Amino acid sequence: MKESKETVEVRLPERGYAIEIGRGTLAEAGRFLRGIAGDGARHVVLITDANVEPLHAPTVVESLAAAGCRVDRVAIRPGEESKCVATAEFLWQKLLELGADRQTVVAALGGGVVGDLAGFAAATFARGIGLLQIPTTLLAQVDSAIGGKVGINLPGAKNIVGAFWQPLGVLVDLAALDTLPQREFVAGLAEVAKIAVALDADFFAYLEASAAALVARDPGVVREVVIRCCRLKAAIVERDERETGTAASAGRAALNYGHTFGHALETVTGYRRWLHGEAVSIGMMCAARLAERLGRVGPDFVRRQRELLVALGLPVELPDLDADALLAAMARDKKSRRGQLRFVLPSGLGHVELAEDVSADDILAAMRS
């Protein structure tokens, strides 16, 4: 029996859209885009990377072409190091050469790097053209492809240049996860755990009970996890599209739990040593210890989070790095205000808050614990 599709709506005042989740949906990209854009999608520039291209691009191109779209394909070098100004300029030049205009749709086929880069190109070329997100990694399917955050890194700060540019739609093919290396799949589980810790205690308990099946990629468990993450992400984007949360209500900033430490770790190691999800997992442990040190949570919270991350196969120990360099990288974090570091910290499972005026001594202690 064919598996049914699930649709999650992201309801925004001006640029709402659907997330369609199923198996084999890459072969329906043309139908999905036509349903969104109608005849306004005659030209599609498919942006992918050299790893994803041979696996999935032919299927998507064939589907789009069958729907009457002229399709051009552009592949970038895989990896976080490609998420930079030079690659963005390369994409702008390619869009220009390919005759892209405001009726062109950029289709981002790949993981978080491709989605962020292609989305940034779409947001900035011709002052904004259509974007279709087709995420092929777990991290992108549960988090980065949803919500319109697009951007690039600078050598000294991750995701510091970017925009909010909502897609026309998000097409999730769970079958694409079958082609992921295990390390990539497991790295995506960090974002799943982050969403549970920050937003939903019942979901956290589900992950605790299902960790082994999830790591083994049980299809039913993976489907349930992706759908629940998409619903949670959609709901928080609807409430706080542009991340204007406050200390009392972190809003969309809740989804940055673990990221201040994690982004600093990625930056200091030159975006080469850790996958993004691995850095987030380590960052979540630093943030949990900081919250415990500040009296926001007890040791049981830290223990349960650690045990879940370990059960999911994720790293939890901060490597021996220059603490001053990590602090300097954190100071350039987007959440900083008036030179003050701000952290997303838990006050219990399913709830986080923005914390200000955290001392350097407490930060260092959390990293060294």
C-alpha positions as CSV (number, residue, x, y, z in Angstrom):
1,M,0.0,0.0,0.0
2,K,1.3,3.4,-0.9
3,E,2.3,5.6,2.0
4,S,0.0,8.6,2.4
5,K,1.4,12.1,2.3
6,E,1.2,14.5,5.2
7,T,0.9,18.3,4.6
8,V,1.9,20.8,7.3
9,E,0.8,24.4,6.7
10,V,3.0,27.4,7.6
11,R,0.4,30.1,8.0
12,L,2.0,33.5,7.5
13,P,0.2,36.8,6.7
14,E,2.0,37.4,3.4
15,R,4.0,34.3,2.4
16,G,2.3,31.2,3.8
17,Y,3.1,27.8,2.2
18,A,2.8,24.1,2.6
19,I,5.3,21.4,3.7
20,E,4.5,18.2,1.9
21,I,6.0,15.0,3.5
22,G,6.0,11.6,2.0
23,R,8.1,8.9,0.3
24,G,8.9,9.2,-3.4
25,T,7.9,12.9,-3.6
26,L,11.0,13.9,-5.5
27,A,9.3,12.4,-8.6
28,E,6.4,14.8,-8.0
29,A,8.4,18.0,-7.9
30,G,6.8,19.2,-11.1
31,R,3.3,18.6,-9.8
32,F,4.1,20.2,-6.5
33,L,5.6,23.4,-8.1
34,R,2.8,23.7,-10.6
35,G,0.2,23.5,-7.8
36,I,1.9,26.4,-6.1
37,A,3.0,28.7,-8.9
38,G,0.9,27.6,-11.9
39,D,2.2,28.9,-15.2
40,G,4.5,31.3,-13.3
41,A,7.2,28.6,-13.0
42,R,8.3,28.2,-16.6
43,H,12.0,28.5,-15.7
44,V,13.6,26.6,-12.8
45,V,17.3,26.8,-11.7
46,L,18.0,23.7,-9.7
47,I,20.9,24.3,-7.3
48,T,22.4,21.2,-5.6
49,D,25.8,19.9,-4.6
50,A,28.2,17.4,-6.2
51,N,27.2,14.7,-3.8
52,V,23.4,15.0,-4.1
53,E,23.4,15.7,-7.9
54,P,23.9,12.1,-9.2
55,L,21.6,10.7,-6.5
56,H,18.5,12.9,-6.8
57,A,18.8,15.6,-9.5
58,P,17.8,13.5,-12.5
59,T,14.5,12.5,-10.8
60,V,13.7,16.1,-10.0
61,V,14.7,17.5,-13.3
62,E,12.6,14.9,-15.2
63,S,9.6,15.7,-13.1
64,L,10.0,19.5,-13.5
65,A,10.5,19.1,-17.3
66,A,7.4,16.9,-17.6
67,A,5.5,19.7,-16.0
68,G,6.6,22.1,-18.7
69,C,9.5,23.8,-16.9
70,R,12.8,24.7,-18.6
71,V,15.3,23.4,-16.1
72,D,18.9,24.5,-15.6
73,R,21.1,22.7,-13.1
74,V,24.0,24.1,-11.1
75,A,26.1,22.1,-8.6
76,I,28.3,23.5,-5.9
77,R,31.1,21.9,-3.9
78,P,29.7,20.0,-0.8
79,G,30.4,21.2,2.7
80,E,30.0,24.1,5.1
81,E,33.1,25.8,3.6
82,S,31.0,26.5,0.4
83,K,28.6,28.6,2.4
84,C,30.6,31.8,1.7
85,V,30.6,35.0,-0.3
86,A,32.6,33.5,-3.2
87,T,30.0,30.7,-3.7
88,A,27.1,33.2,-3.4
89,E,28.8,35.4,-6.1
90,F,29.2,32.2,-8.3
91,L,25.5,31.6,-8.0
92,W,24.5,35.2,-8.8
93,Q,26.7,35.0,-11.9
94,K,25.2,31.7,-13.0
95,L,21.6,33.0,-12.5
96,L,22.6,36.0,-14.7
97,E,24.1,33.7,-17.4
98,L,21.1,31.5,-17.4
99,G,18.7,34.4,-18.0
100,A,17.0,34.2,-14.7
101,D,14.4,36.9,-14.0
102,R,11.6,37.5,-11.5
103,Q,9.6,34.6,-13.0
104,T,12.4,32.2,-12.4
105,V,12.2,29.8,-9.5
106,V,15.3,28.6,-7.6
107,A,14.9,25.0,-6.5
108,A,17.3,24.1,-3.6
109,L,18.0,20.3,-3.7
110,G,20.2,19.2,-0.8
111,G,21.0,19.7,2.8
112,G,21.3,22.8,5.0
113,V,24.3,24.3,3.1
114,V,22.5,24.1,-0.3
115,G,19.2,25.4,1.2
116,D,20.9,28.3,2.9
117,L,23.0,29.2,-0.1
118,A,20.4,28.8,-2.8
119,G,17.9,30.5,-0.6
120,F,20.2,33.5,-0.1
121,A,20.8,33.6,-3.9
122,A,17.1,33.6,-4.5
123,A,16.5,36.3,-1.8
124,T,19.1,38.7,-3.3
125,F,19.1,38.1,-7.1
126,A,16.8,40.6,-8.9
127,R,15.7,41.7,-5.4
128,G,14.1,38.4,-4.8
129,I,12.8,35.5,-6.9
130,G,10.8,32.4,-6.1
131,L,12.4,29.6,-4.0
132,L,11.4,25.9,-3.7
133,Q,13.0,24.0,-0.9
134,I,13.6,20.3,-1.6
135,P,15.6,19.1,1.5
136,T,17.4,15.7,1.3
137,T,19.0,15.5,4.7
138,L,17.3,15.0,8.1
139,L,18.7,18.3,9.4
140,A,17.2,20.2,6.5
141,Q,13.9,18.3,6.5
142,V,13.2,19.0,10.2
143,D,14.7,22.4,10.5
144,S,16.7,24.5,8.1
145,A,14.4,24.3,5.0
146,I,11.5,25.6,7.0
147,G,11.0,29.2,8.1
148,G,12.8,31.3,5.5
149,K,16.2,31.8,7.2
150,V,18.8,31.9,4.4
151,G,22.4,33.1,4.4
152,I,26.1,32.5,4.3
153,N,29.1,32.5,6.7
154,L,32.0,34.8,7.1
155,P,35.3,33.4,8.3
156,G,34.7,34.9,11.8
157,A,31.0,34.3,12.2
158,K,28.5,31.7,11.1
159,N,25.2,32.7,9.3
160,I,26.0,36.4,10.0
161,V,25.0,37.5,6.4
162,G,21.5,36.6,5.3
163,A,17.8,37.3,5.0
164,F,14.4,36.1,5.8
165,W,13.0,34.7,2.5
166,Q,10.2,32.3,2.8
167,P,9.9,29.5,0.2
168,L,7.0,28.9,-2.1
169,G,6.8,25.5,-0.6
170,V,8.9,22.7,1.0
171,L,8.9,19.2,-0.6
172,V,10.1,16.5,1.8
173,D,11.0,13.0,0.5
174,L,11.7,10.7,3.3
175,A,13.2,8.2,0.9
176,A,16.0,10.6,0.2
177,L,17.2,9.9,3.8
178,D,18.0,6.3,2.7
179,T,21.0,7.6,0.8
180,L,22.5,9.6,3.7
181,P,25.7,8.3,5.3
182,Q,25.0,7.4,8.9
183,R,27.1,10.2,10.3
184,E,25.0,12.7,8.4
185,F,21.8,11.1,9.5
186,V,22.9,11.1,13.1
187,A,24.0,14.7,13.0
188,G,20.5,15.7,11.9
189,L,19.2,14.0,15.1
190,A,20.8,16.9,17.1
191,E,18.3,19.3,15.6
192,V,15.5,16.8,16.4
193,A,16.6,16.7,20.0
194,K,17.0,20.4,20.1
195,I,13.4,20.9,19.0
196,A,12.1,18.5,21.7
197,V,14.1,20.1,24.5
198,A,13.1,23.6,23.5
199,L,9.5,23.1,22.6
200,D,7.9,19.8,23.6
201,A,8.5,17.7,26.7
202,D,6.2,14.9,25.5
203,F,8.2,14.7,22.2
204,F,11.4,14.5,24.3
205,A,10.0,11.5,26.1
206,Y,9.0,9.9,22.8
207,L,12.6,10.3,21.6
208,E,13.9,8.7,24.8
209,A,11.7,5.7,24.2
210,S,12.4,5.5,20.4
211,A,16.2,6.4,20.3
212,A,17.4,3.0,19.2
213,A,14.7,2.6,16.5
214,L,15.4,6.2,15.3
215,V,19.1,5.6,15.0
216,A,18.3,2.3,13.1
217,R,16.1,4.5,10.7
218,D,12.9,2.6,11.4
219,P,10.6,4.1,8.7
220,G,7.6,4.6,10.9
221,V,9.6,6.3,13.6
222,V,11.5,8.5,11.2
223,R,8.2,9.6,9.6
224,E,6.7,10.4,12.9
225,V,9.8,12.4,14.0
226,V,9.9,14.5,10.8
227,I,6.2,15.3,10.9
228,R,6.3,16.3,14.5
229,C,9.4,18.5,14.0
230,C,7.8,20.2,11.0
231,R,4.6,20.9,12.9
232,L,6.6,22.4,15.8
233,K,8.8,24.4,13.6
234,A,5.8,25.7,11.6
235,A,4.0,26.8,14.7
236,I,6.8,28.8,16.1
237,V,7.6,30.4,12.8
238,E,3.9,31.5,12.6
239,R,4.2,33.1,16.0
240,D,7.6,34.8,15.5
241,E,8.6,34.8,11.8
242,R,11.5,37.2,12.2
243,E,12.8,36.1,15.6
244,T,11.8,39.1,17.7
245,G,11.4,37.1,20.9
246,T,12.1,38.5,24.4
247,A,13.6,37.1,27.5
248,A,10.2,36.3,28.8
249,S,9.2,34.5,25.6
250,A,12.1,33.4,23.4
251,G,9.9,32.9,20.4
252,R,11.7,31.6,17.4
253,A,15.0,32.2,19.1
254,A,14.1,29.0,21.1
255,L,15.3,27.1,18.0
256,N,18.8,28.5,18.6
257,Y,19.2,26.4,21.7
258,G,22.7,25.1,21.7
259,H,23.7,27.2,18.7
260,T,25.6,30.0,20.4
261,F,28.2,27.5,21.7
262,G,27.8,25.3,18.6
263,H,28.4,28.1,16.1
264,A,31.4,29.2,18.0
265,L,32.8,25.7,17.9
266,E,32.3,25.5,14.1
267,T,33.8,29.0,13.6
268,V,36.9,28.3,15.7
269,T,37.6,25.0,13.9
270,G,37.2,26.6,10.5
271,Y,33.9,24.8,9.6
272,R,35.9,21.6,8.9
273,R,36.0,19.4,12.0
274,W,32.4,19.1,13.0
275,L,29.1,18.6,11.1
276,H,26.7,21.3,12.2
277,G,24.5,18.9,14.2
278,E,27.5,17.5,16.0
279,A,28.5,21.0,17.1
280,V,24.9,21.7,18.1
281,S,24.9,18.6,20.3
282,I,28.0,19.7,22.1
283,G,26.6,23.2,22.4
284,M,23.4,21.9,23.9
285,M,25.4,20.2,26.7
286,C,27.3,23.5,27.3
287,A,24.0,25.4,27.5
288,A,22.5,22.8,29.8
289,R,25.4,23.0,32.2
290,L,25.3,26.8,32.1
291,A,21.5,26.7,32.9
292,E,22.3,24.4,35.8
293,R,25.0,26.7,37.1
294,L,22.6,29.6,37.0
295,G,19.9,27.7,38.9
296,R,17.5,27.4,35.9
297,V,17.5,23.6,35.8
298,G,18.6,20.8,38.0
299,P,21.1,17.9,37.4
300,D,18.3,15.6,36.3
301,F,17.7,17.8,33.3
302,V,21.3,17.7,32.3
303,R,21.5,13.9,32.8
304,R,18.4,13.2,30.7
305,Q,19.6,15.4,27.9
306,R,23.1,13.9,27.9
307,E,21.7,10.4,27.9
308,L,19.4,11.1,25.0
309,L,22.2,12.6,22.9
310,V,24.5,9.7,23.7
311,A,21.7,7.2,22.8
312,L,21.4,9.0,19.5
313,G,25.1,8.6,18.8
314,L,26.0,12.3,19.1
315,P,29.1,13.9,20.7
316,V,28.6,15.6,24.0
317,E,32.2,16.6,25.1
318,L,33.7,20.0,24.1
319,P,37.2,19.4,22.7
320,D,40.2,21.2,24.1
321,L,40.1,24.5,22.3
322,D,41.2,28.1,23.1
323,A,38.5,29.3,25.4
324,D,39.2,33.0,24.6
325,A,38.7,32.3,20.9
326,L,35.4,30.6,21.6
327,L,34.3,33.6,23.7
328,A,35.3,36.0,20.9
329,A,33.3,33.9,18.4
330,M,30.3,34.0,20.7
331,A,30.5,37.8,20.9
332,R,29.8,38.0,17.2
333,D,26.7,35.8,17.5
334,K,23.5,37.3,16.0
335,K,21.7,37.2,19.3
336,S,24.1,39.6,21.0
337,R,22.7,43.0,22.0
338,R,24.7,46.1,22.8
339,G,27.8,44.0,23.3
340,Q,26.1,41.6,25.7
341,L,26.0,37.9,25.0
342,R,22.6,36.3,25.1
343,F,22.0,32.6,25.4
344,V,18.9,30.4,24.9
345,L,18.8,28.5,28.1
346,P,16.3,25.9,29.4
347,S,14.1,26.3,32.4
348,G,12.7,22.8,32.0
349,L,12.0,20.3,29.3
350,G,10.0,21.9,26.6
351,H,10.7,25.4,27.6
352,V,13.6,27.8,27.0
353,E,14.2,31.5,27.6
354,L,16.7,34.2,26.5
355,A,19.2,34.9,29.2
356,E,21.2,38.1,29.3
357,D,24.1,39.4,31.5
358,V,25.7,36.0,31.8
359,S,29.3,36.3,33.1
360,A,32.3,35.1,31.3
361,D,33.3,33.1,34.3
362,D,30.0,31.2,34.2
363,I,30.3,30.6,30.4
364,L,33.9,29.3,30.8
365,A,32.8,27.1,33.7
366,A,30.0,25.6,31.6
367,M,32.5,24.8,28.8
368,R,35.0,23.2,31.2
369,S,32.6,21.0,33.2
